[in-house]
Amino acid sequence: MKKIIFILFALGVLTGASATLSRSQGGGRIHLSNLYNPGTVQTVQGEVLTLGKTLSGNGRDYCLNLTLSTAKEKILVITEPERYSVTQNHRVSPKEKLEVTGSRITLLGKPAIIAAEIKKPDAVIRLRDPSGRPAWAVGDDWHTH
């Protein structure tokens, strides 16, 4: 009888742990678009140091980012989902000089910018409208010139 009670208890603990893990994985992701604040928009200029990508808030895609070296700091710039970048042929390279306009946030204790617009010497990449709504959520008719 003690073995049956112990097994039932262990199954209950494991089931509870799995449910908690699922909630933390699904509900614990941060959708960076939700952090965009038009009240914190600023423009920075600098040189691209590194390019990277991280798992997106939905957990099914990658979000592209870059590190920009400005006169004042090195700052992470969150750009767009990888799947969107490929369809738009957005290319940024290390050592390239950029002007980035976007919402300044703090991410994991460090400064970051969620990019709305990236100006390159030969192109302007518009990623968000003035309210912060992403181009990939709006359509293809306004974001690149």
Secondary structure, DSSP 4 states (H G I P E B T S, - for coil): -HHHHHHHHHHHHHHHHHHHHHHHHHHS---GGGG--GGGEEEEEEEEEEEEEEE-TTSSSEEEEEEEE-SS-EEEEEEEEHHHHHHHT----TT-EEEEEEEEEEETTEEEEEEEEEE-SS-EEE-B-TT--BHHHH-SSSSB-
